Amino acid sequence: MACEAPALDPIFLDLGFLTIYWYGVIIASGAFLGLWLATREADRLGIKKDYIVDLVVFAIPIAILAARLYYVIFEWDRYAGEPWWKVFAVWEGGIAIHGALIGAVLTAIVYTRVRGLSFWQIADIVAPSLILGQAIGRWGNFMNQEAHGGPISESTYQNFHQYLPDFIMNQMCINGTMYHPTFLYESIWNVLGLVLLLILRKYPLRRGELFLSYVIWYSFGRFFIEGMRTDSLYIVGSLRTAQVISIVLIIFAVLMIWYRRKAGLANKTYQGKGIGKNNKKKK
């Protein structure tokens, strides 16, 4: 589907000596809103909000670094001939959410052990924040005209034009071709996941199961959306990295729920006050 439309300016603010991109502003906005949501839940459960704030202070830079390294490793041929600083040019796009999750989870494991907290309890608290941040963060891809799908047909264009605002349609018109807004598909999927997690949080799930539900929901949607994208990372040949990892994560999460219940490791989630201030049990 051929089209002609001007792209949005990816620069939020240019001070001459410093350029701030919309990509970074949107990612930061998602992180702050996620932190706000997590601290509210911590406060409801009687857990010191400082625990969540301190964790985020450590986790965000490590997650961003891990997301970038993950992306660069799988795209090494692209960066091998570039100036060395391009490896760190996160503002140009090119980070992988699975890399960020790996970095964040490893940071949380170490942090909770050092502070004498339950990793699974903290993971349950921040699960809705993670998917909220992802839902918002995908709009950073929108501003960079990346993470989109393949070209759309004339009939699909007409259907989209009825429901999508012009600014989305125009931004998905790249070099005269209209593409599937897969960033939008994933953002909507994540918003639905946020609603689901907030509903599930009201029920007495076992410890860790809200976080594992997040893993299952996100991975399920990512598997299908990834198949539409044109910028996928590949393990080998036509095997998409994100799809393989999504399958592995779904299997892992389901088995972990089963194992923790069977082994008696998953206590019910806490609904009372004062949890986490003198937390001795980490199961």
LINHUJO-V959392 format. One record per backbone hydrogen bond with DSSP energy under -1.0 kcal/mol. CO is the residue of the C=O (numbers start at 1). NH is the residue of the N-H. If there is no record, write none. Layout:
BEGIN
co/nh
CO/NH
CO/NH
END
This chain:
BEGIN
co/nh
1/178
10/22
13/20
15/17
18/15
20/12
20/13
21/25
22/26
23/27
24/28
25/29
26/30
27/31
28/32
29/33
30/34
31/35
32/36
33/37
34/38
35/39
36/40
37/41
38/42
39/43
40/44
41/45
42/47
45/275
48/51
49/53
50/54
51/55
52/56
53/57
54/58
55/59
56/60
58/62
59/63
60/64
61/65
62/66
63/67
64/68
65/69
66/70
67/71
67/96
68/72
69/73
70/74
71/75
75/78
75/79
76/80
79/82
83/86
84/87
85/88
86/89
88/90
89/92
90/93
96/100
97/101
98/102
99/103
100/104
101/105
102/106
103/107
104/108
105/109
106/110
107/111
108/112
109/113
110/114
111/115
112/117
118/122
119/123
120/124
121/125
122/126
123/127
126/130
127/131
128/132
129/133
130/134
131/135
132/136
133/137
134/138
136/139
137/140
138/142
139/143
140/144
141/146
142/145
148/230
150/180
153/157
154/158
155/159
156/160
157/161
160/163
160/164
165/169
166/170
167/171
168/172
170/173
172/179
174/177
176/3
177/174
178/152
180/149
180/182
181/184
181/185
182/186
183/187
184/188
185/189
186/190
187/191
188/192
189/193
190/194
191/195
192/196
193/197
194/198
195/199
196/200
197/201
199/202
200/203
203/205
205/269
206/209
208/212
209/213
210/214
211/215
212/216
213/217
214/218
215/219
216/220
217/221
218/222
219/223
220/224
221/225
222/226
225/228
226/229
233/241
236/239
239/235
240/244
241/245
242/246
243/247
244/248
245/249
246/250
247/251
248/252
249/253
250/254
251/255
252/256
253/257
254/258
255/259
256/260
257/261
258/262
259/263
260/265
260/266
267/207
274/277
END
